[in-house]
């Protein structure tokens, strides 16, 4: 029976470090206020030009591919998770294929925001177990800094997010004692709007000077001056409600993965939670009864990099020796959609 395993892992974060104190130049906030609510001390911001969601993903992918002992020519499928693509369309997957001069492989883009990388791992797992592909490149990458409201109006969201990328190469294995044990995916769209970026989008019509075309359905504006002037083009988050739901679903989906494999929290060697908020991670840790050495957090350094946060944290945990061969590792994420997911791995 085939299983999939992580054969190589890499990460990339921009050089530019932005501290909480740096943000006080643009909004009414403080280092104490941000740390108390999120645990974040600093984050990385990409260069304004020349450094994109795709280019960061490529840098992480180069490391993952090298560590897997293969070349870009060996990749036979790409899965790219992001909420901040280079273009509205096409997606970043094909841009990675072009940048890395790969053969004409399939490229799939996943839009599950904070849960995107774990969803991508699940999709790759199914493809490998079916025998369809042998070297799948999975990337989570985000450039949030170009789309945040750096004013007091937008501080509740803007202080949280950072830029970066993580990548893995997944391959088949017949070793029953290693690889992806199971993945678990969920969604509940009833609360979709509590964490969303509403515009630009097709849900609303902005007629402006084109009202004469309204009956014909012509002239709907993808983006209007009114939207920009009123800040409707920035992300919206109902923080308290997101927190309430996250602290329920996070531990639930971790327990689901453990129970599906007849395991319990004490069997875990490492939990890699999506780096949404240090307070959420600490609540989940307490709920599961895990010691500090069994939960990896790096939101303090990088902020919330949504789809990139799990692979960045996983890579750092492995690079620093916190994850070793044979360890039981759980990846878990919760985010916009609402979506949540987990993957249980024997390293």
Residue pairs with C-beta under 8 A, 6 or more apart in sequence:
1 174
1 176
2 128
2 129
2 131
2 172
2 173
2 174
3 128
3 129
3 172
3 173
3 174
3 175
3 176
3 178
3 179
3 180
4 124
4 125
4 128
4 129
4 136
4 170
4 171
4 172
4 173
4 179
4 180
5 170
5 171
5 172
5 173
5 175
5 178
5 179
5 180
6 168
6 169
6 170
6 345
6 347
7 67
7 68
7 69
7 70
7 135
7 168
7 169
7 170
7 171
8 63
8 64
8 65
8 66
8 67
8 68
8 69
8 70
8 168
8 169
9 63
9 64
9 67
9 166
9 167
9 168
9 169
9 311
9 314
9 315
9 318
10 59
10 60
10 61
10 62
10 63
10 64
10 65
10 66
10 67
10 166
10 167
10 168
10 315
11 60
11 63
11 164
11 165
11 166
11 167
11 311
11 312
11 315
11 316
12 56
12 57
12 59
12 60
12 63
12 164
12 165
12 166
13 44
13 162
13 163
13 164
13 165
13 302
13 312
14 44
14 45
14 46
14 47
14 51
14 56
14 163
14 164
15 44
16 44
16 45
16 46
16 47
17 42
17 43
17 44
18 42
18 43
18 44
18 45
18 162
19 31
19 41
19 42
20 29
20 30
20 31
20 34
20 35
20 40
20 41
20 42
20 159
21 31
23 29
23 34
23 150
23 155
23 158
23 159
24 30
24 31
26 150
26 151
27 150
27 151
27 152
27 154
27 155
27 158
27 159
28 152
28 155
29 152
29 155
29 159
31 41
34 40
34 159
35 41
37 277
37 279
38 159
38 160
38 277
38 278
38 279
38 299
39 277
39 278
39 279
39 281
39 297
39 299
39 300
40 159
40 160
40 278
40 299
40 300
40 303
40 304
41 300
41 301
42 300
42 301
42 302
42 303
43 161
43 162
43 163
43 301
43 302
43 303
44 162
44 163
44 164
44 302
44 303
45 145
45 162
45 163
46 52
46 56
46 143
46 145
46 146
46 163
48 146
51 143
52 86
52 143
53 82
53 84
53 85
53 86
53 92
53 141
53 142
53 143
53 165
54 86
54 92
54 95
54 96
54 99
54 141
55 99
56 141
56 143
56 163
56 164
56 165
56 308
57 80
57 82
57 92
57 96
57 139
57 140
57 141
57 165
57 167
58 96
58 99
58 100
59 165
60 139
60 141
60 165
60 166
60 167
60 311
60 315
61 96
61 100
61 137
61 139
61 167
62 100
63 167
64 137
64 167
64 168
64 169
65 71
65 72
65 74
65 75
65 137
65 169
67 169
68 135
68 169
68 171
70 135
70 169
72 100
72 101
72 102
73 102
73 103
74 135
75 100
75 102
75 105
75 135
75 136
75 137
75 169
76 105
76 106
76 133
76 134
76 135
76 136
77 105
77 106
77 107
77 108
77 124
77 127
77 132
77 133
77 135
77 136
77 137
78 93
78 96
78 97
78 102
78 105
78 106
78 107
78 108
78 136
78 137
78 139
79 93
79 107
79 108
79 109
79 110
79 120
79 123
79 124
79 136
79 137
79 138
79 139
80 91
80 92
80 93
80 96
80 107
80 108
80 109
80 110
80 120
80 139
80 141
81 109
81 110
81 111
81 112
81 116
81 117
81 119
81 120
81 138
81 139
81 140
81 141
81 307
82 92
82 109
82 110
82 111
82 116
82 140
82 141
82 142
82 306
82 307
82 308
83 111
83 113
83 116
83 142
83 197
83 306
83 307
83 336
84 142
84 143
84 144
84 146
84 147
85 91
85 92
85 109
86 92
86 95
88 200
91 107
91 109
92 109
92 139
92 141
93 107
93 108
93 109
94 107
96 102
96 107
96 137
96 139
97 104
97 105
97 107
108 123
110 116
110 119
110 120
110 123
110 307
112 119
112 307
112 335
112 337
112 339
112 341
113 195
113 306
113 307
113 335
113 336
113 337
113 339
114 274
114 276
114 304
114 306
114 307
114 309
114 333
114 334
114 335
114 336
114 339
115 185
115 274
115 333
115 334
115 335
115 337
115 339
115 340
115 341
116 140
116 306
116 307
116 333
117 138
117 140
117 166
117 307
117 308
117 309
117 310
117 311
117 331
117 333
118 183
118 185
118 274
118 310
118 331
118 332
118 333
118 341
118 342
118 343
119 185
119 339
119 341
120 138
120 139
120 140
121 138
121 168
121 170
121 180
121 183
121 331
121 343
122 183
122 185
122 341
122 343
124 133
124 136
124 138
124 170
125 170
125 180
125 183
125 343
127 133
127 136
128 134
128 136
128 170
128 171
128 172
129 172
131 172
134 171
134 172
135 169
135 170
135 171
136 169
136 170
136 171
137 167
137 168
137 169
138 167
138 168
138 169
138 170
138 311
139 165
139 166
139 167
139 311
140 165
140 166
140 167
140 305
140 306
140 307
140 308
140 309
140 310
140 311
140 312
141 164
141 165
141 166
141 167
141 307
141 308
142 161
142 163
142 164
142 165
142 305
142 306
142 307
142 308
143 163
144 161
144 162
144 163
144 305
144 306
145 161
145 162
145 163
147 197
147 233
147 234
147 235
148 154
148 157
148 158
148 161
148 234
148 235
149 157
149 158
149 231
149 234
150 158
151 158
153 231
154 231
154 234
156 237
156 239
157 234
157 235
157 236
157 237
160 277
160 303
160 304
161 303
161 304
161 305
161 306
162 302
162 303
162 304
162 305
163 305
164 302
164 305
164 308
164 312
165 308
165 311
165 312
166 308
166 309
166 310
166 311
166 312
166 313
166 314
166 315
167 311
168 311
168 314
170 180
173 179
177 326
177 346
178 325
178 326
178 346
178 347
179 345
179 346
180 343
180 344
180 345
181 257
181 260
181 261
181 344
181 345
181 346
182 257
182 260
182 261
182 343
182 344
183 257
183 341
183 342
183 343
183 344
184 253
184 256
184 257
184 260
184 341
184 342
184 343
185 339
185 341
186 249
186 253
186 339
186 340
186 341
187 337
187 338
187 339
187 340
188 337
188 338
189 337
189 338
191 241
191 245
191 338
192 336
192 337
192 338
193 236
194 237
194 238
194 241
194 242
194 338
195 235
195 236
195 237
195 238
195 242
195 335
195 336
195 337
195 338
196 235
196 236
196 336
197 233
197 234
197 235
197 236
198 204
198 232
198 236
199 223
199 227
199 232
199 233
200 222
200 223
200 227
200 233
202 220
202 222
205 214
205 220
205 221
206 220
206 221
206 223
206 224
206 226
206 227
207 213
207 214
207 219
207 220
207 221
208 221
208 224
208 225
208 226
210 218
210 219
210 220
210 221
211 219
212 219
213 219
223 233
226 232
227 233
243 277
243 279
243 280
245 334
245 338
246 276
246 277
246 280
246 334
247 280
247 283
247 284
247 287
249 334
249 338
249 340
250 273
250 280
250 283
250 284
250 332
250 334
250 340
251 284
251 287
251 288
253 332
253 334
253 340
253 341
253 342
254 265
254 271
254 284
254 288
254 330
254 332
254 342
255 265
255 288
256 342
257 330
257 332
257 342
257 343
257 344
258 264
258 265
258 267
258 268
258 330
258 344
260 344
261 344
263 328
263 344
265 288
265 289
265 290
266 289
267 328
268 288
268 290
268 294
268 328
268 329
268 330
269 294
269 323
269 324
269 327
269 328
269 329
269 347
270 294
270 295
270 296
270 317
270 322
270 323
270 327
270 328
270 329
270 330
271 284
271 285
271 288
271 290
271 294
271 295
271 296
271 329
271 330
271 332
272 296
272 310
272 313
272 314
272 317
272 329
272 330
272 331
272 332
273 280
273 281
273 284
273 295
273 296
273 297
273 310
273 313
273 332
273 333
274 306
274 309
274 310
274 332
274 333
274 334
274 335
275 281
275 297
275 298
275 299
275 302
275 303
275 304
275 305
275 309
275 310
275 312
275 313
276 299
276 304
276 309
276 334
276 335
277 299
277 304
278 297
278 299
278 300
280 334
281 295
281 297
281 299
284 295
284 332
285 292
285 294
285 295
293 322
296 313
296 314
296 316
296 317
296 322
297 313
298 312
298 313
298 316
299 309
302 309
302 312
305 312
306 335
309 333
310 331
310 333
314 323
314 329
314 331
317 323
323 329
323 347
324 347
325 347
326 346
326 347
327 346
327 347
328 344
328 345
328 346
328 347
329 344
329 345
329 346
329 347
330 342
330 343
330 344
330 345
331 342
331 343
331 345
332 340
332 341
332 342
332 343
333 340
333 341
333 342
334 340
